[in-house]
Amino acid sequence: MKKWALLLVVLSCQLYSLAQSPFGNYFQDTLKPGHRISGTLDSVDVNLAAYQHTLPGDFNPFLFRFSYSDLNTTWQKLLPRRYSTIPHIAFEYSMGSKLAQFGRITYTQALDSNTFLQFDYIRNTTNGNLRNSNFERNSVQLALMHRSRYYGTVLDVSFYTNHNQLNNGLIGDTVREGFALDFQEVGKSNAGNKTKELHADWKNYISFTKDSLQKVGVLLQSRLDIKNQRYFERDTVKEIYGFYNYDTVNTYDYWELSSLRLNGGLFYKNRGINFEAGLGARYWDYDNLIIHQDTTEAYGFAALDMIVKGFLLKATANYTFVGATGETAITADLRKRIKANIFSFHGDFSRQYPDNYQRTYYGNTINYAWTDKQLSTRTTGRLNWTNKNRIIPFFAEAFVESNTKMPVFVKSRWRQDTLTQLSVVGIQLGFEYSYKKLLIQSRASYRESTGDLLPNLLISGRIAYNGGLFKAKKLKTVTGIEVGYISSYQLLDFTPMMNTYSFANSGRTFNNMMKLHFFSQFDLGYFRWFIRIENIEQTFVSPMNYEGLGYPVTPLQFRFGVSWDFFN
């Protein structure tokens, strides 16, 4: 029995952490004194101008953390909870070359001692970075939490849209020699893909006890998820692809997956421990032009938050026994602080069938249906060590991911028998050093990945002036340069009809490249602004370098942005 209890603690699933339970949280402020929406002053430019590559989708080979799921259509993730006893409203906005714009508005408030509200709106657009065309991404999230003596509720609603315009790009992989930014237009007059998501999650806790320190009761949860994806193209389809399925001129492929979950179970809360477990049912409906599928699934779930001798453990588990039998989702997070050191571990194990659109799909230029599907397995682990000493604070991070029988897109269909094992492993080290007005920051990482689709080496460093300006020193600034190095990697081909990257060997590579940026950010109390000039190296290096097939390296960019926090 002890072994089984330990297994349940360490293994876990994809439900919300109980730290979000209205009975498991006492609304302690997470917006500490000095909180700013733009983060720390030395990183304002990065937080407000993070888009530095031209690749579509969620794949970014220049970020240290990576999952092979980033190559496909991924689902939106909820933002972390924030708590503030006083109203906090903040916004940040940046603009730059090729009409690149990023904006965010947040609102956080505890309406009273038992009611909490959080709102976020994020918008990211450009007109030129994406193969000389544009994209537009919008995200809206609303969270409400309330509790009384016998009842607690948590409501989360989110909506996300992603529109990538793919016309006026490049003809194949060619650019005019010596003019890397002078793109040649493609033959098609209009092409692009659109993704929309809607999530609504409502959890209700009914307590049998009135004691605020100990709660036992019933958990009821309903969750609605709707996601659809469209690909449109207007051109002489038959001449380009050699065939068509339903139209010679207009392609309008479409799929939508709707899902309704109903969960019921019990919950328990006491000092240092929160636990919930129960059973759930899921009905999903898949529509894809002439294809319609639906089914009902049943599963069990459990979740645990626990604090023991300074160790914080969060664990969840989910197993499906009707419908998609054998699907499993298990996660665990462990955290411990020892003086100036913070150690953390994250583990994840999952077994999932391929998504519906990966198994069966009908489009104008793509058409396939699987006769057999298998469970794919993903195992991940991540270790972090952060030391916040006053002389040279540093951090170290290592991660590993292994995928077995993961669906990959090869040529014109998804397959599970081509690359049966996909893995990536990485380690990253970084430090910061300050002496009077001098600030030095550096980090270096090394990764190995199946297919060499990631750079092995990512190195970056910053040297800046960090201090006040003028006599009063009320205006603070961090101004300096950032240098970096990116090693070579294999270029992937993007398939816009499926909004995914193909694993076909292109034989093309990203060339080793040095990076050079200039940044200057200023702080005047609750108001901040910054100037950033990035990819300066592109003014004197060879223009014939690509981040993906047909997607050249981002040219010289200019960014400007502001942020403002309001506490009432």
GIZIMO-V139878 format. One record per residue. RES is the residue in one letter. SS is DSSP state (2 for helix, 1 for strand, 0 for the rest). Layout:
RES_SS + RES_SS
This chain:
M_0 + K_2 + K_2 + W_2 + A_2 + L_2 + L_2 + L_2 + V_2 + V_2 + L_0 + S_0 + C_0 + Q_0 + L_0 + Y_0 + S_0 + L_2 + A_2 + Q_2 + S_0 + P_0 + F_0 + G_0 + N_0 + Y_0 + F_0 + Q_0 + D_0 + T_0 + L_0 + K_0 + P_0 + G_0 + H_0 + R_0 + I_0 + S_0 + G_0 + T_0 + L_2 + D_2 + S_2 + V_2 + D_2 + V_2 + N_2 + L_2 + A_0 + A_0 + Y_0 + Q_0 + H_0 + T_0 + L_0 + P_0 + G_0 + D_0 + F_0 + N_0 + P_0 + F_0 + L_0 + F_0 + R_0 + F_0 + S_0 + Y_2 + S_2 + D_2 + L_2 + N_0 + T_0 + T_0 + W_0 + Q_0 + K_0 + L_0 + L_0 + P_0 + R_0 + R_0 + Y_0 + S_0 + T_0 + I_0 + P_0 + H_1 + I_1 + A_1 + F_1 + E_1 + Y_1 + S_1 + M_1 + G_1 + S_2 + K_2 + L_2 + A_1 + Q_1 + F_1 + G_1 + R_1 + I_1 + T_1 + Y_1 + T_1 + Q_1 + A_1 + L_1 + D_1 + S_0 + N_0 + T_1 + F_1 + L_1 + Q_1 + F_1 + D_1 + Y_1 + I_1 + R_1 + N_1 + T_1 + T_1 + N_1 + G_1 + N_1 + L_1 + R_0 + N_0 + S_1 + N_1 + F_1 + E_1 + R_1 + N_1 + S_1 + V_1 + Q_1 + L_1 + A_1 + L_1 + M_1 + H_1 + R_1 + S_0 + R_0 + Y_0 + Y_1 + G_1 + T_1 + V_1 + L_1 + D_1 + V_1 + S_1 + F_1 + Y_1 + T_1 + N_1 + H_1 + N_1 + Q_1 + L_0 + N_0 + N_0 + G_0 + L_0 + I_0 + G_0 + D_0 + T_0 + V_0 + R_0 + E_0 + G_0 + F_0 + A_0 + L_0 + D_0 + F_0 + Q_0 + E_0 + V_0 + G_0 + K_0 + S_0 + N_1 + A_1 + G_1 + N_1 + K_1 + T_1 + K_1 + E_1 + L_1 + H_1 + A_1 + D_1 + W_1 + K_1 + N_1 + Y_1 + I_1 + S_1 + F_0 + T_0 + K_0 + D_0 + S_0 + L_0 + Q_0 + K_1 + V_1 + G_1 + V_1 + L_1 + L_1 + Q_1 + S_1 + R_1 + L_1 + D_1 + I_1 + K_1 + N_1 + Q_1 + R_1 + Y_1 + F_1 + E_1 + R_1 + D_0 + T_0 + V_2 + K_2 + E_2 + I_2 + Y_2 + G_0 + F_0 + Y_0 + N_0 + Y_0 + D_0 + T_0 + V_0 + N_1 + T_1 + Y_1 + D_1 + Y_1 + W_1 + E_1 + L_1 + S_1 + S_1 + L_1 + R_1 + L_1 + N_1 + G_1 + G_1 + L_1 + F_1 + Y_1 + K_1 + N_1 + R_0 + G_0 + I_1 + N_1 + F_1 + E_1 + A_1 + G_1 + L_1 + G_1 + A_1 + R_1 + Y_1 + W_1 + D_1 + Y_1 + D_1 + N_1 + L_0 + I_0 + I_1 + H_1 + Q_1 + D_1 + T_1 + T_1 + E_1 + A_1 + Y_1 + G_1 + F_1 + A_1 + A_1 + L_1 + D_1 + M_1 + I_1 + V_1 + K_0 + G_0 + F_1 + L_1 + L_1 + K_1 + A_1 + T_1 + A_1 + N_1 + Y_1 + T_1 + F_1 + V_1 + G_0 + A_0 + T_0 + G_0 + E_0 + T_1 + A_1 + I_1 + T_1 + A_1 + D_1 + L_1 + R_1 + K_1 + R_1 + I_1 + K_0 + A_0 + N_1 + I_1 + F_1 + S_1 + F_1 + H_1 + G_1 + D_1 + F_1 + S_1 + R_1 + Q_1 + Y_0 + P_0 + D_0 + N_2 + Y_2 + Q_2 + R_2 + T_1 + Y_1 + Y_1 + G_0 + N_0 + T_0 + I_0 + N_1 + Y_1 + A_1 + W_0 + T_0 + D_0 + K_0 + Q_0 + L_0 + S_1 + T_1 + R_1 + T_1 + T_1 + G_1 + R_1 + L_1 + N_1 + W_1 + T_1 + N_1 + K_0 + N_0 + R_0 + I_0 + I_0 + P_0 + F_1 + F_1 + A_1 + E_1 + A_1 + F_1 + V_1 + E_1 + S_1 + N_1 + T_1 + K_0 + M_0 + P_0 + V_1 + F_1 + V_1 + K_0 + S_0 + R_1 + W_1 + R_1 + Q_0 + D_0 + T_0 + L_0 + T_0 + Q_1 + L_1 + S_1 + V_1 + V_1 + G_1 + I_1 + Q_1 + L_1 + G_1 + F_1 + E_1 + Y_1 + S_1 + Y_1 + K_0 + K_0 + L_1 + L_1 + I_1 + Q_1 + S_1 + R_1 + A_1 + S_1 + Y_1 + R_1 + E_1 + S_1 + T_2 + G_2 + D_2 + L_0 + L_0 + P_0 + N_0 + L_1 + L_1 + I_1 + S_1 + G_1 + R_1 + I_1 + A_1 + Y_1 + N_1 + G_1 + G_1 + L_1 + F_0 + K_0 + A_0 + K_0 + K_0 + L_1 + K_1 + T_1 + V_1 + T_1 + G_1 + I_1 + E_1 + V_1 + G_1 + Y_1 + I_1 + S_0 + S_0 + Y_1 + Q_1 + L_0 + L_0 + D_1 + F_1 + T_1 + P_0 + M_0 + M_0 + N_0 + T_1 + Y_1 + S_1 + F_0 + A_0 + N_0 + S_0 + G_0 + R_0 + T_1 + F_1 + N_0 + N_0 + M_1 + M_1 + K_1 + L_1 + H_1 + F_1 + F_1 + S_1 + Q_1 + F_1 + D_1 + L_1 + G_0 + Y_0 + F_1 + R_1 + W_1 + F_1 + I_1 + R_1 + I_1 + E_1 + N_0 + I_2 + E_2 + Q_2 + T_2 + F_0 + V_0 + S_0 + P_0 + M_0 + N_0 + Y_1 + E_1 + G_1 + L_0 + G_0 + Y_1 + P_1 + V_0 + T_0 + P_0 + L_0 + Q_1 + F_1 + R_1 + F_1 + G_1 + V_1 + S_1 + W_1 + D_1 + F_1 + F_1 + N_0
